[in-house]
């Protein structure tokens, strides 16, 4: 494979990665903390929503509610992080000559 072909192949892989990344950015990830608070994030980390499965949770002290929201957010963020890492690993494995982007 000559240099021109290698550049074309890498550009093709880069374009496909960008398409897959866009799909990931639009995907929703949900995490529920202690069965009480659900946070939904998109793959670009933008928050879609916070839901309380039991309105009684809101009667808890502010610190408890805050901790539940943080826990749910961190769980959803971890799911987004994992999906992003898997996407990168997929392309690193398949990159020409094993070279990462």
C-alpha positions in Angstrom: 0.0 0.0 0.0 1.5 3.3 -1.0 1.3 6.5 1.0 -1.6 7.9 -1.0 -3.7 4.8 -0.5 -2.9 4.7 3.2 -4.0 8.4 3.6 -7.2 7.6 1.7 -7.9 4.6 3.9 -7.3 6.6 7.1 -9.5 9.4 5.9 -12.3 6.9 5.2 -11.9 5.4 8.7 -11.9 8.9 10.2 -15.1 9.8 8.4 -16.8 6.6 9.6 -15.6 7.3 13.2 -17.1 10.8 13.0 -20.4 9.3 11.9 -20.4 6.7 14.7 -19.4 9.4 17.2 -22.4 11.5 16.1 -24.7 8.5 16.6 -23.2 8.0 20.1 -23.6 11.7 20.9 -27.4 11.5 20.2 -27.9 8.2 22.1 -29.5 8.4 25.5 -28.0 6.8 28.6 -30.1 6.3 31.8 -29.0 5.4 35.3 -31.2 5.1 38.3 -29.8 5.6 41.8 -31.3 3.5 44.6 -34.4 3.1 42.6 -35.3 6.7 43.4 -33.7 9.1 41.0 -33.1 8.5 37.3 -30.8 10.7 35.3 -30.7 10.6 31.5 -27.7 11.9 29.5 -26.9 12.0 25.9 -23.6 10.7 24.6 -22.3 14.2 24.5 -23.0 14.5 28.2 -25.9 16.9 27.9 -28.5 16.2 30.4 -31.9 15.2 29.1 -33.7 14.9 32.4 -34.0 13.9 36.0 -36.9 11.8 37.2 -38.0 10.9 40.7 -39.7 7.5 40.7 -41.1 8.3 44.2 -42.2 11.8 44.9 -41.6 11.1 48.6 -37.9 11.3 47.9 -38.3 15.0 47.5 -39.4 15.2 51.1 -36.0 14.1 52.2 -33.4 16.6 53.3 -31.7 18.6 50.5 -28.4 16.8 51.1 -29.9 13.3 50.6 -31.7 14.5 47.4 -28.5 16.1 46.1 -26.5 12.9 46.8 -29.0 10.8 44.9 -28.9 13.1 41.9 -25.1 13.1 42.0 -25.1 9.3 42.2 -27.5 8.9 39.3 -25.5 11.5 37.2 -22.2 9.7 37.9 -23.7 6.4 36.9 -25.1 7.7 33.7 -21.8 9.5 33.0 -19.9 6.2 33.5 -22.2 4.5 30.9 -21.4 7.3 28.4 -17.7 7.0 29.2 -17.8 3.3 28.6 -19.6 3.6 25.3 -17.1 6.2 24.1 -14.1 4.0 25.1 -15.6 1.1 23.3 -16.0 3.2 20.2 -12.4 4.4 20.3 -11.1 0.8 20.9 -13.1 -0.4 17.9 -11.3 2.0 15.7 -7.9 1.6 17.2 -8.0 -2.1 16.6 -9.0 -1.6 13.0 -6.7 1.3 12.2 -4.3 0.6 9.4 -1.1 -0.8 10.8 -2.6 -0.7 14.3 -1.9 3.0 14.6 -4.4 5.0 16.8 -5.9 8.3 15.6 
